[in-house]
């Protein structure tokens, strides 16, 4: 299992458009991928789960990947978070 934490810096937090992009990236991998924020954990491959977290600016999130392609999955999701200017690794 691998994990990374990020502080969300985007003023709008993780809203519908970037959430959809991140879920699409997560779905490309076989590993189990979860997103944790605000004392809740959801399947990162579920748009409804991600949106239900209500992640706003200043929130700390944690991504966990567990499976045969866990390293690649975490790297791809981390890259997307930075490219979408959503947050910074902590």
C-alpha positions in Angstrom: 0.0 0.0 0.0 1.2 3.5 -0.9 -0.3 6.8 0.2 0.2 10.6 -0.2 -1.4 13.6 1.4 -2.3 16.9 -0.2 -3.5 20.3 1.0 -6.2 21.6 -1.4 -5.4 25.1 -2.4 -7.9 25.7 -5.3 -10.4 28.3 -4.2 -13.3 26.1 -5.4 -11.9 22.9 -3.8 -12.5 19.7 -5.7 -15.7 20.5 -7.7 -17.4 18.5 -10.4 -15.1 18.9 -13.4 -11.8 18.1 -11.6 -13.4 15.3 -9.6 -14.6 13.7 -12.9 -11.0 13.9 -14.3 -9.5 12.4 -11.2 -12.1 9.6 -11.1 -11.3 8.8 -14.8 -7.6 8.5 -14.0 -8.3 6.3 -11.0 -10.5 4.0 -13.1 -7.5 3.3 -15.4 -5.8 1.2 -12.6 -6.7 -2.2 -11.1 -5.5 -1.2 -7.6 -8.0 -0.4 -4.9 -7.8 3.4 -4.5 -9.4 5.4 -1.7 -9.7 9.1 -1.0 -10.0 10.3 2.6 -10.9 13.8 3.8 -12.9 15.3 6.6 -12.9 12.0 8.6 -14.5 10.1 5.7 -13.1 7.6 3.2 -14.6 6.8 -0.2 -13.7 4.8 -3.3 -11.8 7.1 -5.6 -13.4 5.3 -8.6 -16.8 6.6 -7.6 -17.8 10.2 -8.7 -20.6 10.2 -6.2 -18.3 9.2 -3.4 -15.7 11.9 -4.3 -18.4 14.6 -4.6 -20.0 13.5 -1.3 -16.9 14.5 0.6 -17.4 18.2 -0.1 -13.7 19.0 -0.4 -13.1 22.7 -0.1 -10.0 24.9 -0.1 -7.7 24.2 2.9 -8.8 20.6 3.3 -6.2 17.9 3.7 -6.8 14.8 1.6 -5.1 11.4 1.6 -4.9 9.0 -1.4 -4.2 5.4 -0.7 -3.5 2.8 -3.4 -3.3 -0.9 -2.8 -2.6 -3.4 -5.6 -0.3 -4.5 -8.3 -0.2 -1.1 -10.1 -0.4 1.0 -6.9 2.8 3.0 -7.5 1.7 4.0 -11.1 -1.8 4.9 -9.9 -0.6 7.1 -7.1 1.9 8.8 -9.4 -0.8 9.5 -12.0 -3.3 10.9 -9.5 -0.6 13.0 -7.9 0.4 14.4 -11.2 -3.3 15.3 -12.1 -3.8 17.1 -8.8 -0.8 19.3 -9.5 -1.7 19.8 -13.2 -5.2 20.8 -12.3 -3.8 23.3 -9.7 -6.0 21.7 -7.0 -3.4 21.4 -4.3 0.1 20.6 -3.1 1.7 17.5 -1.6 2.4 17.7 2.1 
